[in-house]
Amino acid sequence: MLTSAVLKSYLSEMPRGHIFDLSYAQFAGVFSPGEPDAAARAKLRAFAEECDCDFVNNQSEGRFELKRR
């Protein structure tokens, strides 16, 4: 099960430029209630910033891309 602690660990260990694909289902499990909730996306945005990542909402594929800066 993906938790915020596990996700933070993954992101911190990724090399710069690497992308982690976070499916909408995983997103909902970590940042309830998930997509399309604006508050959940804001939490993800803050989390990504804290982990030195940019994120893109890839709606056509139902996932977020978290790219390490």
Distance bins in CASP14 RR format, pairs under 12 A and 6 or more apart:
PFRMAT RR
TARGET T0000
AUTHOR 0000-0000-0000
RMODE 2
METHOD distances of the structure
MODEL  1
1 7 0 0 0 0 0 1 0 0 0 0 0
1 25 0 0 0 0 0 1 0 0 0 0 0
1 26 0 0 0 0 1 0 0 0 0 0 0
1 29 0 0 0 0 1 0 0 0 0 0 0
1 30 0 0 0 0 1 0 0 0 0 0 0
2 8 0 0 0 0 0 1 0 0 0 0 0
2 9 0 0 0 0 0 1 0 0 0 0 0
2 10 0 0 0 0 1 0 0 0 0 0 0
2 11 0 0 0 0 0 1 0 0 0 0 0
2 20 0 0 0 0 0 1 0 0 0 0 0
2 21 0 0 0 0 0 1 0 0 0 0 0
2 22 0 0 0 0 1 0 0 0 0 0 0
2 23 0 0 0 0 1 0 0 0 0 0 0
2 25 0 0 0 0 1 0 0 0 0 0 0
2 26 1 0 1 0 0 0 0 0 0 0 0
2 27 0 0 0 0 1 0 0 0 0 0 0
2 28 0 0 0 0 0 1 0 0 0 0 0
2 29 1 0 0 1 0 0 0 0 0 0 0
2 30 1 0 1 0 0 0 0 0 0 0 0
2 31 0 0 0 0 0 1 0 0 0 0 0
3 9 0 0 0 0 1 0 0 0 0 0 0
3 10 0 0 0 0 0 1 0 0 0 0 0
3 26 0 0 0 0 0 1 0 0 0 0 0
3 29 0 0 0 0 1 0 0 0 0 0 0
3 30 1 0 0 1 0 0 0 0 0 0 0
3 31 0 0 0 0 0 1 0 0 0 0 0
3 47 0 0 0 0 0 1 0 0 0 0 0
4 10 0 0 0 0 0 1 0 0 0 0 0
4 11 0 0 0 0 0 1 0 0 0 0 0
4 22 0 0 0 0 0 1 0 0 0 0 0
4 26 0 0 0 0 0 1 0 0 0 0 0
4 27 0 0 0 0 0 1 0 0 0 0 0
4 29 0 0 0 0 1 0 0 0 0 0 0
4 30 1 0 1 0 0 0 0 0 0 0 0
4 31 0 0 0 0 1 0 0 0 0 0 0
4 32 0 0 0 0 0 1 0 0 0 0 0
4 43 0 0 0 0 1 0 0 0 0 0 0
4 44 0 0 0 0 0 1 0 0 0 0 0
4 46 0 0 0 0 0 1 0 0 0 0 0
4 47 1 0 0 1 0 0 0 0 0 0 0
4 48 0 0 0 0 0 1 0 0 0 0 0
4 50 0 0 0 0 0 1 0 0 0 0 0
4 51 0 0 0 0 0 1 0 0 0 0 0
5 11 0 0 0 0 0 1 0 0 0 0 0
5 12 0 0 0 0 0 1 0 0 0 0 0
5 30 0 0 0 0 1 0 0 0 0 0 0
5 47 0 0 0 0 0 1 0 0 0 0 0
5 51 0 0 0 0 0 1 0 0 0 0 0
6 12 0 0 0 0 0 1 0 0 0 0 0
6 13 0 0 0 0 0 1 0 0 0 0 0
6 20 0 0 0 0 0 1 0 0 0 0 0
6 22 0 0 0 0 0 1 0 0 0 0 0
6 26 0 0 0 0 0 1 0 0 0 0 0
6 29 0 0 0 0 0 1 0 0 0 0 0
6 30 0 0 0 0 1 0 0 0 0 0 0
7 13 0 0 0 0 0 1 0 0 0 0 0
7 14 0 0 0 0 0 1 0 0 0 0 0
7 20 1 0 0 1 0 0 0 0 0 0 0
7 21 0 0 0 0 0 1 0 0 0 0 0
7 22 1 0 0 1 0 0 0 0 0 0 0
7 26 0 0 0 0 1 0 0 0 0 0 0
7 27 0 0 0 0 1 0 0 0 0 0 0
7 29 0 0 0 0 0 1 0 0 0 0 0
7 30 1 0 0 1 0 0 0 0 0 0 0
7 31 0 0 0 0 1 0 0 0 0 0 0
7 43 0 0 0 0 0 1 0 0 0 0 0
7 44 0 0 0 0 1 0 0 0 0 0 0
7 47 1 0 0 1 0 0 0 0 0 0 0
7 48 0 0 0 0 1 0 0 0 0 0 0
7 50 0 0 0 0 0 1 0 0 0 0 0
7 51 0 0 0 0 1 0 0 0 0 0 0
7 53 0 0 0 0 0 1 0 0 0 0 0
7 55 0 0 0 0 0 1 0 0 0 0 0
7 64 0 0 0 0 0 1 0 0 0 0 0
7 66 0 0 0 0 1 0 0 0 0 0 0
8 14 0 0 0 0 0 1 0 0 0 0 0
8 20 0 0 0 0 0 1 0 0 0 0 0
8 30 0 0 0 0 0 1 0 0 0 0 0
8 47 1 0 0 1 0 0 0 0 0 0 0
8 48 0 0 0 0 0 1 0 0 0 0 0
8 50 1 0 0 1 0 0 0 0 0 0 0
8 51 1 0 1 0 0 0 0 0 0 0 0
8 52 0 0 0 0 0 1 0 0 0 0 0
8 53 0 0 0 0 0 1 0 0 0 0 0
8 66 0 0 0 0 0 1 0 0 0 0 0
9 20 0 0 0 0 0 1 0 0 0 0 0
9 51 0 0 0 0 1 0 0 0 0 0 0
10 18 0 0 0 0 1 0 0 0 0 0 0
10 19 0 0 0 0 0 1 0 0 0 0 0
10 20 1 0 0 1 0 0 0 0 0 0 0
10 21 0 0 0 0 0 1 0 0 0 0 0
10 22 0 0 0 0 1 0 0 0 0 0 0
10 26 0 0 0 0 0 1 0 0 0 0 0
10 30 0 0 0 0 0 1 0 0 0 0 0
10 51 0 0 0 0 1 0 0 0 0 0 0
10 53 0 0 0 0 0 1 0 0 0 0 0
10 66 0 0 0 0 1 0 0 0 0 0 0
10 68 0 0 0 0 1 0 0 0 0 0 0
11 17 0 0 0 0 0 1 0 0 0 0 0
11 18 0 0 0 0 1 0 0 0 0 0 0
11 19 0 0 0 0 0 1 0 0 0 0 0
11 20 1 0 0 1 0 0 0 0 0 0 0
11 22 0 0 0 0 1 0 0 0 0 0 0
11 30 0 0 0 0 0 1 0 0 0 0 0
11 44 0 0 0 0 0 1 0 0 0 0 0
11 47 0 0 0 0 1 0 0 0 0 0 0
11 48 1 0 0 1 0 0 0 0 0 0 0
11 49 0 0 0 0 0 1 0 0 0 0 0
11 50 0 0 0 0 1 0 0 0 0 0 0
11 51 1 0 1 0 0 0 0 0 0 0 0
11 52 1 0 0 1 0 0 0 0 0 0 0
11 53 1 0 1 0 0 0 0 0 0 0 0
11 54 0 0 0 0 0 1 0 0 0 0 0
11 55 0 0 0 0 0 1 0 0 0 0 0
11 64 0 0 0 0 0 1 0 0 0 0 0
11 65 0 0 0 0 0 1 0 0 0 0 0
11 66 1 0 0 1 0 0 0 0 0 0 0
11 67 0 0 0 0 1 0 0 0 0 0 0
11 68 1 0 0 1 0 0 0 0 0 0 0
11 69 0 0 0 0 0 1 0 0 0 0 0
12 18 0 0 0 0 0 1 0 0 0 0 0
12 20 0 0 0 0 0 1 0 0 0 0 0
12 47 0 0 0 0 0 1 0 0 0 0 0
12 50 0 0 0 0 0 1 0 0 0 0 0
12 51 1 0 0 1 0 0 0 0 0 0 0
12 52 0 0 0 0 1 0 0 0 0 0 0
12 53 0 0 0 0 1 0 0 0 0 0 0
12 66 0 0 0 0 0 1 0 0 0 0 0
12 68 0 0 0 0 1 0 0 0 0 0 0
13 20 0 0 0 0 0 1 0 0 0 0 0
13 51 0 0 0 0 0 1 0 0 0 0 0
13 52 0 0 0 0 0 1 0 0 0 0 0
13 68 0 0 0 0 1 0 0 0 0 0 0
14 20 1 0 0 1 0 0 0 0 0 0 0
14 21 0 0 0 0 0 1 0 0 0 0 0
14 51 0 0 0 0 1 0 0 0 0 0 0
14 52 0 0 0 0 1 0 0 0 0 0 0
14 53 0 0 0 0 1 0 0 0 0 0 0
14 66 0 0 0 0 1 0 0 0 0 0 0
14 67 0 0 0 0 1 0 0 0 0 0 0
14 68 1 0 1 0 0 0 0 0 0 0 0
14 69 0 0 0 0 0 1 0 0 0 0 0
15 52 0 0 0 0 0 1 0 0 0 0 0
15 67 0 0 0 0 0 1 0 0 0 0 0
15 68 1 0 0 1 0 0 0 0 0 0 0
15 69 0 0 0 0 0 1 0 0 0 0 0
16 52 0 0 0 0 1 0 0 0 0 0 0
16 53 0 0 0 0 0 1 0 0 0 0 0
16 54 0 0 0 0 0 1 0 0 0 0 0
16 67 0 0 0 0 1 0 0 0 0 0 0
16 68 1 0 1 0 0 0 0 0 0 0 0
16 69 1 0 0 1 0 0 0 0 0 0 0
17 52 0 0 0 0 0 1 0 0 0 0 0
17 53 0 0 0 0 1 0 0 0 0 0 0
17 54 0 0 0 0 1 0 0 0 0 0 0
17 65 0 0 0 0 0 1 0 0 0 0 0
17 66 0 0 0 0 0 1 0 0 0 0 0
17 67 1 0 1 0 0 0 0 0 0 0 0
17 68 1 0 1 0 0 0 0 0 0 0 0
17 69 1 0 0 1 0 0 0 0 0 0 0
18 51 0 0 0 0 0 1 0 0 0 0 0
18 52 0 0 0 0 0 1 0 0 0 0 0
18 53 0 0 0 0 1 0 0 0 0 0 0
18 54 0 0 0 0 0 1 0 0 0 0 0
18 65 0 0 0 0 0 1 0 0 0 0 0
18 66 0 0 0 0 1 0 0 0 0 0 0
18 67 1 0 0 1 0 0 0 0 0 0 0
18 68 1 0 1 0 0 0 0 0 0 0 0
18 69 0 0 0 0 0 1 0 0 0 0 0
19 48 0 0 0 0 0 1 0 0 0 0 0
19 53 0 0 0 0 1 0 0 0 0 0 0
19 54 0 0 0 0 1 0 0 0 0 0 0
19 55 0 0 0 0 1 0 0 0 0 0 0
19 56 0 0 0 0 1 0 0 0 0 0 0
19 58 0 0 0 0 0 1 0 0 0 0 0
19 63 0 0 0 0 0 1 0 0 0 0 0
19 64 0 0 0 0 1 0 0 0 0 0 0
19 65 1 0 1 0 0 0 0 0 0 0 0
19 66 1 0 0 1 0 0 0 0 0 0 0
19 67 1 0 1 0 0 0 0 0 0 0 0
19 68 1 0 0 1 0 0 0 0 0 0 0
19 69 0 0 0 0 0 1 0 0 0 0 0
20 26 0 0 0 0 1 0 0 0 0 0 0
20 27 0 0 0 0 0 1 0 0 0 0 0
20 44 0 0 0 0 0 1 0 0 0 0 0
20 47 0 0 0 0 0 1 0 0 0 0 0
20 48 0 0 0 0 1 0 0 0 0 0 0
20 51 0 0 0 0 1 0 0 0 0 0 0
20 53 1 0 0 1 0 0 0 0 0 0 0
20 54 0 0 0 0 0 1 0 0 0 0 0
20 55 0 0 0 0 1 0 0 0 0 0 0
20 56 0 0 0 0 0 1 0 0 0 0 0
20 63 0 0 0 0 1 0 0 0 0 0 0
20 64 0 0 0 0 1 0 0 0 0 0 0
20 65 1 0 0 1 0 0 0 0 0 0 0
20 66 1 0 1 0 0 0 0 0 0 0 0
20 67 1 0 0 1 0 0 0 0 0 0 0
20 68 1 0 0 1 0 0 0 0 0 0 0
21 27 0 0 0 0 0 1 0 0 0 0 0
21 55 0 0 0 0 0 1 0 0 0 0 0
21 56 0 0 0 0 0 1 0 0 0 0 0
21 57 0 0 0 0 0 1 0 0 0 0 0
21 58 0 0 0 0 1 0 0 0 0 0 0
21 61 0 0 0 0 1 0 0 0 0 0 0
21 62 0 0 0 0 1 0 0 0 0 0 0
21 63 1 0 1 0 0 0 0 0 0 0 0
21 64 1 0 0 1 0 0 0 0 0 0 0
21 65 1 0 0 1 0 0 0 0 0 0 0
21 66 1 0 0 1 0 0 0 0 0 0 0
21 67 0 0 0 0 0 1 0 0 0 0 0
22 28 0 0 0 0 0 1 0 0 0 0 0
22 29 0 0 0 0 0 1 0 0 0 0 0
22 30 1 0 0 1 0 0 0 0 0 0 0
22 31 0 0 0 0 1 0 0 0 0 0 0
22 34 0 0 0 0 0 1 0 0 0 0 0
22 35 0 0 0 0 0 1 0 0 0 0 0
22 40 0 0 0 0 0 1 0 0 0 0 0
22 41 0 0 0 0 0 1 0 0 0 0 0
22 44 1 0 0 1 0 0 0 0 0 0 0
22 47 0 0 0 0 0 1 0 0 0 0 0
22 48 0 0 0 0 1 0 0 0 0 0 0
22 51 0 0 0 0 0 1 0 0 0 0 0
22 53 0 0 0 0 0 1 0 0 0 0 0
22 55 0 0 0 0 1 0 0 0 0 0 0
22 56 0 0 0 0 0 1 0 0 0 0 0
22 57 0 0 0 0 0 1 0 0 0 0 0
22 58 0 0 0 0 1 0 0 0 0 0 0
22 61 0 0 0 0 0 1 0 0 0 0 0
22 62 0 0 0 0 1 0 0 0 0 0 0
22 63 1 0 0 1 0 0 0 0 0 0 0
22 64 1 0 1 0 0 0 0 0 0 0 0
22 65 1 0 0 1 0 0 0 0 0 0 0
22 66 1 0 1 0 0 0 0 0 0 0 0
22 67 0 0 0 0 0 1 0 0 0 0 0
23 29 0 0 0 0 1 0 0 0 0 0 0
23 30 0 0 0 0 0 1 0 0 0 0 0
23 34 0 0 0 0 0 1 0 0 0 0 0
23 35 0 0 0 0 1 0 0 0 0 0 0
23 57 0 0 0 0 0 1 0 0 0 0 0
23 58 0 0 0 0 0 1 0 0 0 0 0
23 61 0 0 0 0 1 0 0 0 0 0 0
23 62 1 0 0 1 0 0 0 0 0 0 0
23 63 1 0 1 0 0 0 0 0 0 0 0
23 64 0 0 0 0 1 0 0 0 0 0 0
23 65 0 0 0 0 0 1 0 0 0 0 0
23 66 0 0 0 0 0 1 0 0 0 0 0
24 30 0 0 0 0 0 1 0 0 0 0 0
24 31 0 0 0 0 0 1 0 0 0 0 0
24 33 0 0 0 0 0 1 0 0 0 0 0
24 34 1 0 0 1 0 0 0 0 0 0 0
24 35 1 0 1 0 0 0 0 0 0 0 0
24 36 0 0 0 0 1 0 0 0 0 0 0
24 37 0 0 0 0 0 1 0 0 0 0 0
24 40 0 0 0 0 0 1 0 0 0 0 0
24 41 0 0 0 0 0 1 0 0 0 0 0
24 44 0 0 0 0 0 1 0 0 0 0 0
24 57 0 0 0 0 1 0 0 0 0 0 0
24 58 0 0 0 0 1 0 0 0 0 0 0
24 59 0 0 0 0 1 0 0 0 0 0 0
24 60 0 0 0 0 0 1 0 0 0 0 0
24 61 0 0 0 0 1 0 0 0 0 0 0
24 62 1 0 1 0 0 0 0 0 0 0 0
24 63 1 0 0 1 0 0 0 0 0 0 0
24 64 1 0 0 1 0 0 0 0 0 0 0
25 31 0 0 0 0 0 1 0 0 0 0 0
25 32 0 0 0 0 0 1 0 0 0 0 0
25 34 0 0 0 0 1 0 0 0 0 0 0
25 35 0 0 0 0 1 0 0 0 0 0 0
25 62 0 0 0 0 1 0 0 0 0 0 0
25 63 0 0 0 0 1 0 0 0 0 0 0
25 64 0 0 0 0 0 1 0 0 0 0 0
26 32 0 0 0 0 0 1 0 0 0 0 0
26 34 0 0 0 0 1 0 0 0 0 0 0
26 35 0 0 0 0 0 1 0 0 0 0 0
26 44 0 0 0 0 0 1 0 0 0 0 0
26 62 0 0 0 0 0 1 0 0 0 0 0
26 63 0 0 0 0 1 0 0 0 0 0 0
26 64 0 0 0 0 1 0 0 0 0 0 0
26 66 0 0 0 0 0 1 0 0 0 0 0
27 33 0 0 0 0 1 0 0 0 0 0 0
27 34 1 0 1 0 0 0 0 0 0 0 0
27 35 1 0 0 1 0 0 0 0 0 0 0
27 36 0 0 0 0 0 1 0 0 0 0 0
27 37 0 0 0 0 1 0 0 0 0 0 0
27 40 1 0 0 1 0 0 0 0 0 0 0
27 41 0 0 0 0 1 0 0 0 0 0 0
27 43 0 0 0 0 1 0 0 0 0 0 0
27 44 1 0 0 1 0 0 0 0 0 0 0
27 45 0 0 0 0 0 1 0 0 0 0 0
27 47 0 0 0 0 0 1 0 0 0 0 0
27 48 0 0 0 0 0 1 0 0 0 0 0
27 55 0 0 0 0 0 1 0 0 0 0 0
27 57 0 0 0 0 1 0 0 0 0 0 0
27 58 0 0 0 0 0 1 0 0 0 0 0
27 62 0 0 0 0 1 0 0 0 0 0 0
27 63 1 0 0 1 0 0 0 0 0 0 0
27 64 1 0 0 1 0 0 0 0 0 0 0
27 65 0 0 0 0 0 1 0 0 0 0 0
27 66 0 0 0 0 0 1 0 0 0 0 0
28 34 1 1 0 0 0 0 0 0 0 0 0
28 35 1 0 0 1 0 0 0 0 0 0 0
28 36 0 0 0 0 0 1 0 0 0 0 0
28 37 0 0 0 0 1 0 0 0 0 0 0
28 40 1 0 0 1 0 0 0 0 0 0 0
28 41 0 0 0 0 0 1 0 0 0 0 0
28 43 0 0 0 0 0 1 0 0 0 0 0
28 44 0 0 0 0 0 1 0 0 0 0 0
28 62 0 0 0 0 0 1 0 0 0 0 0
28 63 0 0 0 0 0 1 0 0 0 0 0
28 64 0 0 0 0 0 1 0 0 0 0 0
29 35 0 0 0 0 0 1 0 0 0 0 0
29 37 0 0 0 0 0 1 0 0 0 0 0
29 40 0 0 0 0 1 0 0 0 0 0 0
29 43 0 0 0 0 0 1 0 0 0 0 0
29 44 0 0 0 0 0 1 0 0 0 0 0
30 40 0 0 0 0 1 0 0 0 0 0 0
30 43 0 0 0 0 1 0 0 0 0 0 0
30 44 0 0 0 0 1 0 0 0 0 0 0
30 47 0 0 0 0 1 0 0 0 0 0 0
30 48 0 0 0 0 0 1 0 0 0 0 0
30 64 0 0 0 0 0 1 0 0 0 0 0
30 66 0 0 0 0 0 1 0 0 0 0 0
31 37 0 0 0 0 1 0 0 0 0 0 0
31 38 0 0 0 0 0 1 0 0 0 0 0
31 39 0 0 0 0 1 0 0 0 0 0 0
31 40 1 0 1 0 0 0 0 0 0 0 0
31 41 1 0 0 1 0 0 0 0 0 0 0
31 42 0 0 0 0 1 0 0 0 0 0 0
31 43 1 0 1 0 0 0 0 0 0 0 0
31 44 1 0 1 0 0 0 0 0 0 0 0
31 45 0 0 0 0 1 0 0 0 0 0 0
31 46 0 0 0 0 1 0 0 0 0 0 0
31 47 1 0 0 1 0 0 0 0 0 0 0
31 48 0 0 0 0 0 1 0 0 0 0 0
31 55 0 0 0 0 0 1 0 0 0 0 0
31 64 0 0 0 0 1 0 0 0 0 0 0
32 39 0 0 0 0 1 0 0 0 0 0 0
32 40 1 0 0 1 0 0 0 0 0 0 0
32 43 0 0 0 0 1 0 0 0 0 0 0
32 44 0 0 0 0 0 1 0 0 0 0 0
33 39 0 0 0 0 1 0 0 0 0 0 0
33 40 1 0 0 1 0 0 0 0 0 0 0
33 41 0 0 0 0 0 1 0 0 0 0 0
33 43 0 0 0 0 0 1 0 0 0 0 0
34 40 1 0 1 0 0 0 0 0 0 0 0
34 41 1 0 0 1 0 0 0 0 0 0 0
34 42 0 0 0 0 0 1 0 0 0 0 0
34 43 0 0 0 0 1 0 0 0 0 0 0
34 44 0 0 0 0 1 0 0 0 0 0 0
34 57 0 0 0 0 0 1 0 0 0 0 0
34 62 0 0 0 0 0 1 0 0 0 0 0
34 64 0 0 0 0 0 1 0 0 0 0 0
35 41 1 0 0 1 0 0 0 0 0 0 0
35 43 0 0 0 0 0 1 0 0 0 0 0
35 44 0 0 0 0 1 0 0 0 0 0 0
35 57 1 0 0 1 0 0 0 0 0 0 0
35 58 0 0 0 0 0 1 0 0 0 0 0
35 59 0 0 0 0 1 0 0 0 0 0 0
35 62 1 0 0 1 0 0 0 0 0 0 0
35 63 0 0 0 0 1 0 0 0 0 0 0
35 64 0 0 0 0 1 0 0 0 0 0 0
36 57 0 0 0 0 1 0 0 0 0 0 0
36 59 0 0 0 0 1 0 0 0 0 0 0
36 62 0 0 0 0 0 1 0 0 0 0 0
37 43 0 0 0 0 1 0 0 0 0 0 0
37 44 0 0 0 0 0 1 0 0 0 0 0
38 44 0 0 0 0 0 1 0 0 0 0 0
38 45 0 0 0 0 0 1 0 0 0 0 0
38 57 0 0 0 0 0 1 0 0 0 0 0
39 45 0 0 0 0 0 1 0 0 0 0 0
39 46 0 0 0 0 0 1 0 0 0 0 0
40 46 0 0 0 0 0 1 0 0 0 0 0
40 47 0 0 0 0 0 1 0 0 0 0 0
40 57 0 0 0 0 0 1 0 0 0 0 0
40 64 0 0 0 0 0 1 0 0 0 0 0
41 47 0 0 0 0 0 1 0 0 0 0 0
41 48 0 0 0 0 0 1 0 0 0 0 0
41 55 0 0 0 0 1 0 0 0 0 0 0
41 56 0 0 0 0 0 1 0 0 0 0 0
41 57 1 0 0 1 0 0 0 0 0 0 0
41 59 0 0 0 0 0 1 0 0 0 0 0
41 64 0 0 0 0 1 0 0 0 0 0 0
42 48 0 0 0 0 0 1 0 0 0 0 0
42 49 0 0 0 0 0 1 0 0 0 0 0
42 55 0 0 0 0 0 1 0 0 0 0 0
43 49 0 0 0 0 0 1 0 0 0 0 0
43 50 0 0 0 0 0 1 0 0 0 0 0
43 55 0 0 0 0 0 1 0 0 0 0 0
43 64 0 0 0 0 0 1 0 0 0 0 0
44 50 0 0 0 0 0 1 0 0 0 0 0
44 51 0 0 0 0 0 1 0 0 0 0 0
44 53 0 0 0 0 1 0 0 0 0 0 0
44 54 0 0 0 0 0 1 0 0 0 0 0
44 55 1 0 0 1 0 0 0 0 0 0 0
44 56 0 0 0 0 0 1 0 0 0 0 0
44 57 0 0 0 0 1 0 0 0 0 0 0
44 63 0 0 0 0 0 1 0 0 0 0 0
44 64 1 0 0 1 0 0 0 0 0 0 0
44 65 0 0 0 0 0 1 0 0 0 0 0
44 66 0 0 0 0 1 0 0 0 0 0 0
45 51 0 0 0 0 0 1 0 0 0 0 0
45 53 0 0 0 0 1 0 0 0 0 0 0
45 54 0 0 0 0 1 0 0 0 0 0 0
45 55 1 0 0 1 0 0 0 0 0 0 0
45 56 0 0 0 0 0 1 0 0 0 0 0
45 57 0 0 0 0 1 0 0 0 0 0 0
45 64 0 0 0 0 1 0 0 0 0 0 0
45 66 0 0 0 0 0 1 0 0 0 0 0
46 53 0 0 0 0 0 1 0 0 0 0 0
46 55 0 0 0 0 0 1 0 0 0 0 0
47 53 0 0 0 0 1 0 0 0 0 0 0
47 55 0 0 0 0 1 0 0 0 0 0 0
47 64 0 0 0 0 0 1 0 0 0 0 0
47 66 0 0 0 0 1 0 0 0 0 0 0
48 54 1 0 0 1 0 0 0 0 0 0 0
48 55 1 0 1 0 0 0 0 0 0 0 0
48 56 0 0 0 0 0 1 0 0 0 0 0
48 57 0 0 0 0 0 1 0 0 0 0 0
48 64 0 0 0 0 1 0 0 0 0 0 0
48 65 0 0 0 0 0 1 0 0 0 0 0
48 66 1 0 1 0 0 0 0 0 0 0 0
48 67 0 0 0 0 1 0 0 0 0 0 0
48 68 0 0 0 0 1 0 0 0 0 0 0
48 69 0 0 0 0 1 0 0 0 0 0 0
49 55 0 0 0 0 1 0 0 0 0 0 0
49 66 0 0 0 0 0 1 0 0 0 0 0
49 69 0 0 0 0 1 0 0 0 0 0 0
50 66 0 0 0 0 0 1 0 0 0 0 0
50 69 0 0 0 0 0 1 0 0 0 0 0
51 66 1 0 0 1 0 0 0 0 0 0 0
51 67 0 0 0 0 0 1 0 0 0 0 0
51 68 1 0 0 1 0 0 0 0 0 0 0
51 69 0 0 0 0 1 0 0 0 0 0 0
52 66 0 0 0 0 0 1 0 0 0 0 0
52 67 0 0 0 0 1 0 0 0 0 0 0
52 68 1 0 0 1 0 0 0 0 0 0 0
52 69 1 0 1 0 0 0 0 0 0 0 0
53 64 0 0 0 0 1 0 0 0 0 0 0
53 65 0 0 0 0 1 0 0 0 0 0 0
53 66 1 0 1 0 0 0 0 0 0 0 0
53 67 1 0 1 0 0 0 0 0 0 0 0
53 68 1 0 1 0 0 0 0 0 0 0 0
53 69 1 0 0 1 0 0 0 0 0 0 0
54 64 0 0 0 0 0 1 0 0 0 0 0
54 65 0 0 0 0 1 0 0 0 0 0 0
54 66 1 0 0 1 0 0 0 0 0 0 0
54 67 1 0 1 0 0 0 0 0 0 0 0
54 68 0 0 0 0 1 0 0 0 0 0 0
54 69 1 0 0 1 0 0 0 0 0 0 0
55 63 0 0 0 0 0 1 0 0 0 0 0
55 64 1 0 1 0 0 0 0 0 0 0 0
55 65 1 0 0 1 0 0 0 0 0 0 0
55 66 1 0 1 0 0 0 0 0 0 0 0
55 67 1 0 0 1 0 0 0 0 0 0 0
55 68 0 0 0 0 0 1 0 0 0 0 0
55 69 0 0 0 0 0 1 0 0 0 0 0
56 62 0 0 0 0 0 1 0 0 0 0 0
56 63 0 0 0 0 1 0 0 0 0 0 0
56 64 1 0 0 1 0 0 0 0 0 0 0
56 65 1 0 1 0 0 0 0 0 0 0 0
56 66 0 0 0 0 1 0 0 0 0 0 0
56 67 1 0 0 1 0 0 0 0 0 0 0
57 63 0 0 0 0 1 0 0 0 0 0 0
57 64 1 0 1 0 0 0 0 0 0 0 0
57 65 0 0 0 0 1 0 0 0 0 0 0
57 66 0 0 0 0 0 1 0 0 0 0 0
58 64 1 0 0 1 0 0 0 0 0 0 0
58 65 1 0 1 0 0 0 0 0 0 0 0
58 66 0 0 0 0 0 1 0 0 0 0 0
58 67 0 0 0 0 0 1 0 0 0 0 0
59 65 0 0 0 0 0 1 0 0 0 0 0
END
